[in-house]
Amino acid sequence: MKKIAFMILPRQDKFEDAFLQSVRIVCDQLLLHFDGCTYYEVKGRSVTDPRTLSCVKIEVAVAEKDTKKFLSVCEFAQLAIGCKQLMVQLPSGEIQFLEGKEND
């Protein structure tokens, strides 16, 4: 059985064109591996940062047996947009924060 998994990609304002291109590439990867996805604009906030952060949420139907494949696409997305932390929800419902290196 497939369940909804998602990733939330924080916008990198200074790299807007590159960010949008990365979202397209990530969606292409999800299309290739999982037959499609849905994405839309969302807003995020943090206790440690009072600013509202513009993000793109990408949802996809994933079988639990394909969790590793989904995580590999998430890691690719994180590298592509160059964000420090990427929030993902696995098909099990578990939330993870992938740590990475932020673009300068």
C-alpha positions as protocol buffer text, in pm:
chain_id: "A"
residue {
  index: 1
  type: MET
  ca { x: 0 y: 0 z: 0 }
}
residue {
  index: 2
  type: LYS
  ca { x: 125 y: 347 z: -86 }
}
residue {
  index: 3
  type: LYS
  ca { x: 108 y: 638 z: 156 }
}
residue {
  index: 4
  type: ILE
  ca { x: 178 y: 1008 z: 125 }
}
residue {
  index: 5
  type: ALA
  ca { x: 537 y: 1112 z: 175 }
}
residue {
  index: 6
  type: PHE
  ca { x: 659 y: 1468 z: 134 }
}
residue {
  index: 7
  type: MET
  ca { x: 952 y: 1705 z: 145 }
}
residue {
  index: 8
  type: ILE
  ca { x: 948 y: 2077 z: 217 }
}
residue {
  index: 9
  type: LEU
  ca { x: 1201 y: 2278 z: 18 }
}
residue {
  index: 10
  type: PRO
  ca { x: 1278 y: 2621 z: 164 }
}
residue {
  index: 11
  type: ARG
  ca { x: 1311 y: 2889 z: -103 }
}
residue {
  index: 12
  type: GLN
  ca { x: 1654 y: 3029 z: -158 }
}
residue {
  index: 13
  type: ASP
  ca { x: 1556 y: 3385 z: -259 }
}
residue {
  index: 14
  type: LYS
  ca { x: 1897 y: 3484 z: -387 }
}
residue {
  index: 15
  type: PHE
  ca { x: 1892 y: 3182 z: -621 }
}
residue {
  index: 16
  type: GLU
  ca { x: 1526 y: 3196 z: -734 }
}
residue {
  index: 17
  type: ASP
  ca { x: 1581 y: 3078 z: -1093 }
}
residue {
  index: 18
  type: ALA
  ca { x: 1811 y: 2797 z: -982 }
}
residue {
  index: 19
  type: PHE
  ca { x: 1562 y: 2701 z: -709 }
}
residue {
  index: 20
  type: LEU
  ca { x: 1274 y: 2673 z: -955 }
}
residue {
  index: 21
  type: GLN
  ca { x: 1490 y: 2468 z: -1193 }
}
residue {
  index: 22
  type: SER
  ca { x: 1582 y: 2238 z: -901 }
}
residue {
  index: 23
  type: VAL
  ca { x: 1213 y: 2190 z: -813 }
}
residue {
  index: 24
  type: ARG
  ca { x: 1147 y: 2087 z: -1173 }
}
residue {
  index: 25
  type: ILE
  ca { x: 1436 y: 1840 z: -1167 }
}
residue {
  index: 26
  type: VAL
  ca { x: 1319 y: 1692 z: -835 }
}
residue {
  index: 27
  type: CYS
  ca { x: 967 y: 1653 z: -973 }
}
residue {
  index: 28
  type: ASP
  ca { x: 1111 y: 1480 z: -1280 }
}
residue {
  index: 29
  type: GLN
  ca { x: 1296 y: 1237 z: -1050 }
}
residue {
  index: 30
  type: LEU
  ca { x: 974 y: 1165 z: -859 }
}
residue {
  index: 31
  type: LEU
  ca { x: 790 y: 1114 z: -1187 }
}
residue {
  index: 32
  type: LEU
  ca { x: 1057 y: 867 z: -1296 }
}
residue {
  index: 33
  type: HIS
  ca { x: 1061 y: 667 z: -970 }
}
residue {
  index: 34
  type: PHE
  ca { x: 705 y: 710 z: -834 }
}
residue {
  index: 35
  type: ASP
  ca { x: 487 y: 802 z: -1135 }
}
residue {
  index: 36
  type: GLY
  ca { x: 432 y: 1165 z: -1034 }
}
residue {
  index: 37
  type: CYS
  ca { x: 395 y: 1414 z: -753 }
}
residue {
  index: 38
  type: THR
  ca { x: 204 y: 1719 z: -639 }
}
residue {
  index: 39
  type: TYR
  ca { x: 373 y: 2040 z: -533 }
}
residue {
  index: 40
  type: TYR
  ca { x: 256 y: 2374 z: -403 }
}
residue {
  index: 41
  type: GLU
  ca { x: 364 y: 2686 z: -215 }
}
residue {
  index: 42
  type: VAL
  ca { x: 356 y: 2677 z: 164 }
}
residue {
  index: 43
  type: LYS
  ca { x: 480 y: 2904 z: 443 }
}
residue {
  index: 44
  type: GLY
  ca { x: 692 y: 2793 z: 736 }
}
residue {
  index: 45
  type: ARG
  ca { x: 808 y: 2939 z: 1067 }
}
residue {
  index: 46
  type: SER
  ca { x: 1044 y: 2833 z: 1339 }
}
residue {
  index: 47
  type: VAL
  ca { x: 1069 y: 2903 z: 1710 }
}
residue {
  index: 48
  type: THR
  ca { x: 1430 y: 3010 z: 1656 }
}
residue {
  index: 49
  type: ASP
  ca { x: 1356 y: 3238 z: 1357 }
}
residue {
  index: 50
  type: PRO
  ca { x: 1045 y: 3460 z: 1365 }
}
residue {
  index: 51
  type: ARG
  ca { x: 1054 y: 3527 z: 988 }
}
residue {
  index: 52
  type: THR
  ca { x: 800 y: 3357 z: 764 }
}
residue {
  index: 53
  type: LEU
  ca { x: 980 y: 3131 z: 520 }
}
residue {
  index: 54
  type: SER
  ca { x: 841 y: 3066 z: 173 }
}
residue {
  index: 55
  type: CYS
  ca { x: 870 y: 2698 z: 78 }
}
residue {
  index: 56
  type: VAL
  ca { x: 757 y: 2443 z: -178 }
}
residue {
  index: 57
  type: LYS
  ca { x: 599 y: 2123 z: -48 }
}
residue {
  index: 58
  type: ILE
  ca { x: 628 y: 1820 z: -276 }
}
residue {
  index: 59
  type: GLU
  ca { x: 401 y: 1523 z: -203 }
}
residue {
  index: 60
  type: VAL
  ca { x: 424 y: 1178 z: -354 }
}
residue {
  index: 61
  type: ALA
  ca { x: 261 y: 836 z: -298 }
}
residue {
  index: 62
  type: VAL
  ca { x: 531 y: 594 z: -182 }
}
residue {
  index: 63
  type: ALA
  ca { x: 521 y: 232 z: -67 }
}
residue {
  index: 64
  type: GLU
  ca { x: 711 y: 178 z: 259 }
}
residue {
  index: 65
  type: LYS
  ca { x: 943 y: -64 z: 78 }
}
residue {
  index: 66
  type: ASP
  ca { x: 1054 y: 231 z: -139 }
}
residue {
  index: 67
  type: THR
  ca { x: 1147 y: 457 z: 155 }
}
residue {
  index: 68
  type: LYS
  ca { x: 1521 y: 443 z: 76 }
}
residue {
  index: 69
  type: LYS
  ca { x: 1455 y: 544 z: -284 }
}
residue {
  index: 70
  type: PHE
  ca { x: 1240 y: 836 z: -165 }
}
residue {
  index: 71
  type: LEU
  ca { x: 1510 y: 946 z: 81 }
}
residue {
  index: 72
  type: SER
  ca { x: 1770 y: 940 z: -196 }
}
residue {
  index: 73
  type: VAL
  ca { x: 1554 y: 1180 z: -401 }
}
residue {
  index: 74
  type: CYS
  ca { x: 1516 y: 1399 z: -90 }
}
residue {
  index: 75
  type: GLU
  ca { x: 1893 y: 1405 z: -40 }
}
residue {
  index: 76
  type: PHE
  ca { x: 1934 y: 1496 z: -408 }
}
residue {
  index: 77
  type: ALA
  ca { x: 1680 y: 1779 z: -362 }
}
residue {
  index: 78
  type: GLN
  ca { x: 1865 y: 1908 z: -57 }
}
residue {
  index: 79
  type: LEU
  ca { x: 2192 y: 1919 z: -249 }
}
residue {
  index: 80
  type: ALA
  ca { x: 2025 y: 2077 z: -552 }
}
residue {
  index: 81
  type: ILE
  ca { x: 1879 y: 2368 z: -357 }
}
residue {
  index: 82
  type: GLY
  ca { x: 2166 y: 2391 z: -108 }
}
residue {
  index: 83
  type: CYS
  ca { x: 1964 y: 2416 z: 211 }
}
residue {
  index: 84
  type: LYS
  ca { x: 2096 y: 2351 z: 561 }
}
residue {
  index: 85
  type: GLN
  ca { x: 1799 y: 2145 z: 679 }
}
residue {
  index: 86
  type: LEU
  ca { x: 1525 y: 1968 z: 484 }
}
residue {
  index: 87
  type: MET
  ca { x: 1206 y: 1841 z: 649 }
}
residue {
  index: 88
  type: VAL
  ca { x: 1067 y: 1516 z: 508 }
}
residue {
  index: 89
  type: GLN
  ca { x: 783 y: 1287 z: 601 }
}
residue {
  index: 90
  type: LEU
  ca { x: 839 y: 921 z: 524 }
}
residue {
  index: 91
  type: PRO
  ca { x: 554 y: 695 z: 409 }
}
residue {
  index: 92
  type: SER
  ca { x: 547 y: 556 z: 765 }
}
residue {
  index: 93
  type: GLY
  ca { x: 448 y: 903 z: 887 }
}
residue {
  index: 94
  type: GLU
  ca { x: 784 y: 959 z: 1058 }
}
residue {
  index: 95
  type: ILE
  ca { x: 925 y: 1311 z: 1026 }
}
residue {
  index: 96
  type: GLN
  ca { x: 1299 y: 1352 z: 963 }
}
residue {
  index: 97
  type: PHE
  ca { x: 1520 y: 1656 z: 925 }
}
residue {
  index: 98
  type: LEU
  ca { x: 1801 y: 1594 z: 679 }
}
residue {
  index: 99
  type: GLU
  ca { x: 2112 y: 1796 z: 761 }
}
residue {
  index: 100
  type: GLY
  ca { x: 2319 y: 1945 z: 481 }
}
residue {
  index: 101
  type: LYS
  ca { x: 2534 y: 2235 z: 375 }
}
residue {
  index: 102
  type: GLU
  ca { x: 2376 y: 2569 z: 287 }
}
residue {
  index: 103
  type: ASN
  ca { x: 2479 y: 2747 z: -35 }
}
residue {
  index: 104
  type: ASP
  ca { x: 2669 y: 3073 z: 19 }
}
